Amino acid sequence: MIDTGELRRGLIVEMDSDLYRVNEFQHVKQGRGSAFVRLTLRNMRTGSTTQQTFQAGSKFQTVRLERSRAQYMYSEDGQHHFMDVDSFDQFALDSDTLGDALNYLKPEFVLEMLSYNNQPVDIEIPIAVELTVAQTDPGFRGDTATGGTKPATMETGLVVNVPLFISEGDVIKVDTRSASYIERVS
């Protein structure tokens, strides 16, 4: 059990026999009355997001998730199929559960699978991934006085602002937390 002072973004708690991930939290202390915590929670099974308010000092049941490596295989009818690298078991997760992680999935991509009671509930992608630039306009010398950027569409459909020297076919490293350019790989 943890209390409101130990909450942090990304923590998974159990409430009403469902698993919730803390997306945002805000500690509020008004002039009069007691402090409270406003949480934005994402249901791990349905993918729905809710906002709830709790009194400061409320207790939450933490959840221990099992981690294993999984490989993305393919998508079909809103279901995204993965395979456990060690046991070769296959499972599918829907688009609502995966959320923004869909922008970084490409075939044969290896990532972390999170499971609870031997049921896959979510995936965890690395902080940085390498993606190939599928389409971008050419950058021209002298476009800006300082380092400028231009939009580039990645192989997964994600649009990232990149420096002017990046061209189609380049492989770049992208930060998955902010969907921003880090560096050119090749």
TATA-V488986 format. One record per pair of residues at least 12 apart in sequence whose C-alpha atoms are under 10 Angstrom apart, sorted by the first residue. I is the first residue (numbers start at 1). J is the second residue. Records with the same first field share a line. If there is no record, write none. Layout:
I = J, J
//
This chain:
1 = 13, 58, 59, 60, 61, 62, 63
2 = 57, 58, 59, 60, 61, 62
3 = 56, 57, 58, 59, 60, 61, 62
4 = 25, 27, 36, 37, 38, 39, 54, 55, 56, 57, 58, 59, 60
5 = 27, 37, 56, 57, 58, 59
6 = 57, 59, 60
7 = 22, 24, 25, 26, 27, 37, 39, 60
8 = 21, 22, 23, 24, 25, 26
9 = 21, 22, 23, 24, 25, 39, 40, 41
10 = 22, 23, 24, 41, 42
11 = 23, 24, 41, 62, 63
12 = 41, 42, 43, 44, 60, 61, 62, 63, 64, 65
13 = 41, 43, 44, 60, 61, 62, 63, 64
14 = 43, 60, 61, 62, 63
15 = 43, 60, 61, 62
18 = 43, 44, 45, 46
19 = 41, 42, 43, 44, 45, 46, 61, 62, 63, 116, 121
20 = 40, 41, 42, 43, 44, 45, 46, 47, 48, 49, 50, 62, 63
21 = 39, 40, 41, 42, 43, 44, 47, 49
22 = 39, 40, 41, 42, 43, 49, 51
23 = 39, 40, 41, 42, 49, 50, 51
24 = 38, 39, 40, 41, 42, 51
25 = 37, 38, 39, 40, 41, 51, 52, 53
26 = 38, 39, 40, 53
27 = 39, 53, 54, 55, 56
28 = 53, 55, 56
29 = 56
34 = 55, 56
35 = 54, 55, 56, 57
36 = 53, 54, 55, 56, 57, 58
37 = 52, 53, 54, 55, 56, 57, 58
38 = 51, 52, 53, 54, 55, 56
39 = 51, 52, 53, 54
40 = 52, 53
42 = 97
43 = 96, 97, 121
44 = 96, 97, 98, 120, 121, 122
45 = 93, 94, 96, 97, 120, 121, 122
46 = 94, 96, 97, 121
47 = 94, 95, 96, 97, 98, 99, 122
48 = 96, 97
63 = 116
64 = 114, 115, 116, 117
65 = 113, 114, 115, 116, 117, 118, 119, 120, 121, 122
66 = 112, 113, 114, 115, 116, 117, 118, 119, 120
67 = 112, 113, 114, 115, 116, 120, 122, 123, 124
68 = 84, 85, 86, 87, 111, 112, 113, 114, 115, 120, 123
69 = 82, 83, 84, 85, 86, 87, 110, 111, 112, 113, 114, 123, 124
70 = 82, 83, 84, 85, 86, 87, 88, 89, 90, 91, 108, 109, 110, 111, 112, 113, 114, 123, 124
71 = 83, 84, 85, 88, 90, 105, 106, 107, 108, 109, 110, 111, 112, 113
72 = 84, 85, 90, 91, 92, 105, 106, 107, 108, 109, 110, 111
73 = 90, 92, 105, 106, 107, 108, 109, 110
74 = 92, 105, 106, 107, 108
75 = 92, 93, 94, 95, 105, 106, 107
76 = 92, 94
77 = 94, 95
78 = 92, 93, 94, 95, 96
79 = 91, 92, 93, 94, 95, 96, 97, 98
80 = 92, 93, 94, 95, 98, 102, 105
81 = 93, 94
82 = 107, 108, 109, 110, 111, 113, 123
83 = 108, 110, 113
84 = 110, 111, 112, 113
85 = 110, 111
91 = 119, 120
92 = 120, 121
93 = 120, 121, 122, 123
94 = 122
97 = 121, 122, 123
98 = 121, 122, 123, 124
99 = 122
100 = 158, 176, 177, 179
101 = 123, 124, 125, 126, 176, 177
102 = 125, 156, 157, 158
103 = 154, 155, 156, 157, 158, 159, 176, 179
104 = 125, 126, 128, 129, 130, 131, 154, 155, 156, 157, 158, 174, 175, 176, 179
105 = 125, 129, 131, 155, 156
106 = 131, 155, 156
109 = 125, 129
110 = 125, 126
111 = 123, 124, 125, 126
112 = 124, 125, 126
113 = 125
125 = 176, 177
126 = 175, 176, 177
127 = 173, 174, 175, 176, 177, 178
128 = 172, 173, 174, 175, 176, 177, 179, 180, 181, 182
129 = 172, 173, 174, 175, 176, 182
130 = 154, 171, 172, 173, 174, 175, 182, 183, 184, 185, 186
131 = 153, 154, 155, 156, 158, 169, 170, 171, 172, 173, 174, 184, 185
132 = 152, 153, 154, 155, 156, 167, 168, 169, 170, 171, 172, 173, 184, 185, 186
133 = 152, 153, 154, 155, 156, 157, 158, 159, 160, 162, 166, 167, 168, 169, 170, 171, 172
134 = 152, 153, 154, 155, 156, 157, 158, 159, 167, 168, 169, 170, 171
135 = 151, 152, 153, 154, 155, 157, 159, 167, 168, 169, 170
136 = 150, 151, 152, 153, 154, 159, 160, 161, 162, 164, 166, 167, 168, 169
137 = 150, 151, 152, 153, 164, 166, 167, 168
138 = 150, 164, 165, 166, 167, 168
139 = 163, 164, 165, 166, 167
140 = 164, 165
141 = 164, 165
143 = 164
144 = 164
147 = 163, 164, 165
148 = 161, 162, 163, 164, 165
149 = 161, 162, 163, 164, 165, 166
150 = 162, 163, 164, 165, 166
151 = 163, 164
152 = 164, 166, 167, 168
153 = 168
154 = 168, 169, 170, 171, 172, 174
155 = 169, 171
158 = 179
159 = 179, 180
160 = 174, 175, 178, 179, 180, 181
161 = 179, 180, 181
162 = 174, 180, 181, 182, 183, 184
163 = 181, 183, 184
165 = 184
166 = 183, 184, 186
169 = 186
170 = 184, 185, 186
171 = 183, 184, 185, 186
172 = 184, 185, 186
173 = 185, 186
//
